[in-house]
Amino acid sequence: MKNVPLKGIIAYPITPFDKNEKVDIKLYKKLVERLVKSGSHGIAPLGSTGVLPYLTDDEKEAITEVTLQQVNGRLPVMVGVSNLTTERTIYHAKFAEKVGANAVMIIPMSYWKLTDDEIVQHYDKVASSISVPIMAYNNPATGGVDMSPKLLKRLLEIPNVTMIKESSGDVQRMHFLRKELGEEVAFFNGSNPLALAAFAAGATGWCTAAPNLIPKLNIELYNAIKNNNLVEAQEKFYKQLELLQFIVSKGLPRSIKAGLTILNEDGGYLRSPLKEMNQLEIEKLTDILSKI
């Protein structure tokens, strides 16, 4: 695989806010450090867990810069730079590269339905503006655009689009990518409940918010896969499956924030319109975590 700086468990930090809904940089640095010390193989700020669409340009830049400073070269860092317009996506991609990001991740965000040609042009223009590798992120539930396997194959023809993150929930797409492109393609799982199936299909890594709560289990699953120990991999996966399903169904920012509180860690506040989980949901999450 060419120019693929990431593999394994890629952890997504939440973006915490203070009680006035301002980004809490001091707390964010502590949360990033937790992920680094927990054994994650990479850090990916400004994804859906990091509430990218809810941040101003200045806030995105601050999060990007402080992440690189805190990680300080100990792990690769991939920064989410997605935006509705190509111009703003290029702007944030250039900034991420300038401050030292190892890669950037882009999901096509759209109010109107984009054509395949428009999406290819979008990625091509960003790619021609930077030199670091790009992960093309397919998540129709959050981006509003579902990139077909055929389109993803076209994107991989762009020289520095070297990675695909598949979050559609369809593991068959991962099989298609591997079958059509062989082992040269680096695809990453972004659908938490499909972690085991994705690794079985040949995923290079798993991009997930789960290491905020259960890093040991996440890493043990990956290690079992690397050691070709299917029985152990199944055991580690089924132990965490209920939690993975829960955090996805309730929304990653609010679920991770609540989970950190349950674990006696400060997760900060959320930014409106997001609200904290209700008491019944918190009790359910507490029960799930206690079983693990």
C-alpha positions in Angstrom: 0.0 0.0 0.0 1.4 3.4 -1.0 1.4 6.4 1.2 -0.9 5.0 3.9 0.3 6.4 7.3 -2.5 4.8 9.4 -3.4 1.3 10.5 -5.0 -0.3 13.5 -7.3 1.5 15.9 -7.8 5.1 14.9 -9.3 7.0 17.9 -11.7 9.9 17.5 -11.7 12.4 20.4 -14.8 14.4 21.3 -14.6 18.1 21.2 -15.6 19.2 24.8 -17.2 22.5 25.6 -17.5 24.5 28.8 -20.8 25.4 30.4 -21.0 28.5 28.1 -20.6 26.2 25.1 -17.1 27.5 24.3 -14.5 24.9 23.2 -12.6 23.7 26.2 -9.1 23.4 24.9 -7.5 22.5 28.2 -9.9 19.6 28.7 -9.5 18.6 25.0 -5.8 18.2 25.5 -6.4 15.8 28.5 -8.8 13.7 26.4 -6.3 13.4 23.6 -3.6 12.4 26.0 -5.9 9.7 27.4 -6.3 8.3 23.9 -2.5 8.4 23.2 -1.7 6.6 26.5 -4.4 4.0 26.1 -2.6 2.5 23.1 -4.5 3.8 20.2 -2.6 3.6 16.9 -3.7 7.0 15.5 -5.7 10.1 16.5 -8.4 11.6 14.2 -9.8 14.9 15.4 -12.7 16.7 13.8 -14.9 13.8 12.7 -18.5 13.4 13.6 -17.5 12.5 17.1 -15.7 15.9 17.3 -18.8 17.7 16.0 -17.0 19.2 13.0 -20.1 20.9 11.5 -20.8 22.7 14.8 -17.4 24.5 14.9 -16.2 27.8 13.5 -13.2 28.0 11.3 -11.1 29.4 14.1 -12.2 26.6 16.4 -11.3 24.0 13.8 -7.9 25.5 13.4 -7.4 25.6 17.2 -8.4 21.9 17.6 -6.2 20.9 14.7 -3.2 22.7 16.0 -3.5 21.6 19.6 -4.0 18.0 18.6 -0.7 18.0 16.7 1.0 19.7 19.6 -0.4 17.3 22.2 0.4 14.1 20.2 3.8 15.6 19.4 4.7 12.9 16.8 4.0 9.9 19.0 1.2 8.8 16.7 0.0 9.7 13.2 -2.8 12.3 13.2 -5.5 12.5 10.6 -7.6 15.7 10.6 -11.1 16.0 9.4 -11.3 18.9 6.9 -14.7 18.5 5.4 -16.9 21.4 4.4 -19.8 22.2 2.1 -17.6 24.1 -0.4 -14.5 23.0 -2.1 -12.8 26.3 -1.3 -13.3 25.9 2.5 -12.2 22.2 2.3 -9.0 23.2 0.6 -8.4 25.9 3.1 -8.7 23.5 6.1 -6.7 20.8 4.3 -3.9 23.3 3.7 -3.9 24.4 7.3 -3.8 20.8 8.6 -0.9 20.0 6.3 0.9 23.2 7.4 0.8 22.3 11.1 1.9 18.8 10.6 -1.0 16.4 10.0 -0.1 13.1 8.5 -3.3 12.8 6.6 -6.7 14.4 6.1 -10.1 12.9 5.9 -12.9 14.3 3.7 -16.6 13.4 3.5 -18.6 15.0 0.7 -21.1 17.2 2.5 -24.1 18.5 0.5 -27.3 20.3 0.8 -28.2 19.4 -2.8 -27.5 15.9 -4.2 -24.0 15.9 -5.8 -23.3 14.0 -9.0 -20.4 11.5 -9.1 -18.5 13.9 -11.4 -18.9 16.8 -8.9 -17.6 14.6 -6.1 -14.6 13.5 -8.1 -13.8 17.1 -9.0 -14.2 18.1 -5.3 -11.6 15.5 -4.2 -9.3 16.2 -7.1 -9.1 19.9 -6.4 -8.3 19.3 -2.8 -5.8 16.6 -3.6 -4.0 18.9 -6.1 -3.7 21.5 -3.3 -1.9 19.4 -0.7 0.7 16.6 -0.6 -0.4 14.6 2.4 -2.6 11.5 1.8 -6.4 11.8 1.8 -8.9 9.4 3.3 -12.2 9.5 1.4 -15.0 9.0 3.9 -18.4 7.5 2.9 -21.1 8.0 5.6 -24.5 8.7 4.0 -26.1 9.0 7.4 -24.2 12.1 8.3 -22.9 13.5 5.0 -26.1 13.0 3.0 -24.2 11.5 0.2 -23.8 7.8 -0.5 -20.7 7.1 -2.5 -21.0 3.8 -4.5 -18.2 1.3 -4.7 -17.8 2.4 -8.4 -17.3 6.0 -7.3 -14.9 5.1 -4.5 -12.9 3.2 -7.1 -12.7 6.4 -9.2 -11.6 8.4 -6.3 -8.7 6.0 -5.7 -7.4 7.0 -9.1 -6.5 10.4 -7.7 -2.8 10.1 -6.7 -3.0 11.1 -3.0 -6.4 9.6 -2.3 -5.0 6.5 -0.7 -7.5 5.4 1.9 -11.2 4.8 2.1 -13.4 4.9 5.2 -16.6 3.0 4.8 -19.4 3.8 7.2 -22.5 2.9 5.1 -23.0 -0.2 7.2 -22.7 -2.5 4.1 -19.8 -4.9 4.5 -20.3 -6.1 1.0 -18.8 -2.8 -0.2 -15.6 -3.6 1.6 -15.5 -7.0 -0.1 -16.0 -5.3 -3.4 -13.1 -2.9 -2.8 -10.8 -5.7 -1.9 -11.9 -7.9 -4.8 -11.7 -5.1 -7.4 -8.5 -3.4 -6.1 -6.7 -6.2 -4.3 -4.4 -5.6 -1.3 -3.3 -2.2 -2.7 -6.5 -0.6 -1.4 -6.4 0.6 2.3 -10.0 0.6 3.5 -11.0 1.4 7.1 -14.1 0.5 8.9 -16.2 3.4 10.2 -19.3 1.4 11.2 -18.7 0.3 14.8 -21.0 -2.8 14.9 -19.3 -4.1 11.8 -15.8 -4.1 13.2 -15.2 -7.8 13.2 -16.8 -8.3 9.7 -14.7 -5.5 8.3 -11.5 -6.9 9.6 -12.5 -10.3 8.1 -13.0 -8.5 4.8 -9.4 -7.1 5.1 -9.8 -3.7 6.6 -6.5 -2.0 7.4 -8.0 -0.3 10.5 -11.0 0.8 12.4 -11.8 4.5 12.9 -13.8 4.7 16.1 -14.8 6.7 19.1 -14.9 3.6 21.3 -11.4 4.0 22.6 -12.6 6.9 24.7 -14.4 4.2 26.8 -13.0 0.7 26.1 -9.6 1.1 24.5 -8.2 -2.2 25.9 -11.0 -4.3 24.2 -10.6 -2.4 20.9 -6.9 -3.0 20.8 -7.3 -6.6 21.9 -9.7 -7.2 19.0 -7.2 -5.8 16.5 -4.3 -7.8 17.9 -6.4 -11.0 17.7 -7.1 -10.3 14.0 -3.4 -9.6 13.4 -2.5 -12.9 15.1 -5.1 -14.7 12.9 -6.9 -15.9 16.1 -10.6 -15.9 15.0 -11.9 -17.4 18.2 -10.3 -14.7 20.4 -11.4 -12.0 17.9 -15.0 -13.2 18.2 -14.8 -13.2 22.0 -13.4 -9.7 22.2 -15.9 -8.4 19.6 -19.0 -9.9 21.2 -18.0 -8.5 24.6 -18.1 -4.9 23.2 -20.9 -5.3 20.6 -23.7 -4.0 22.8 -21.8 -0.9 23.6 -20.9 -0.3 20.0 -24.5 -0.6 19.0 -25.6 1.7 21.8 -23.2 4.6 21.1 -24.1 4.6 17.4 -27.8 4.5 18.1 -27.7 7.4 20.7 -25.2 9.6 18.8 -21.5 9.5 19.3 -20.9 12.9 21.0 -23.6 12.5 23.6 -22.8 8.8 24.2 -19.1 9.4 24.6 -19.6 12.4 26.9 -22.0 10.4 29.1 -19.7 7.4 29.1 -16.7 9.5 30.2 -18.8 10.8 33.1 -19.8 7.3 34.1 -16.1 6.4 34.1 -15.4 9.4 36.4 -13.7 11.3 33.6 -14.6 14.9 32.7 -16.2 14.9 29.2 -17.2 18.6 29.3 -20.5 19.9 28.0 -22.2 19.6 24.6 -23.0 22.5 22.2 -26.6 23.2 21.3 -28.7 21.8 19.7 -27.1 18.6 21.1 -28.3 17.7 24.6 -27.2 15.2 27.1 -28.7 11.7 27.3 -31.7 11.3 29.5 -31.6 9.4 32.8 -32.9 6.1 31.4 -30.2 6.2 28.6 -27.5 6.9 31.2 -28.7 4.0 33.3 -28.6 1.7 30.3 -25.1 2.9 29.3 -23.9 2.4 32.9 -25.2 -1.1 32.9 -23.5 -1.9 29.6 -20.2 -0.5 30.8 -20.4 -2.4 34.1 -20.8 -5.7 32.3 -17.7 -4.9 30.3 
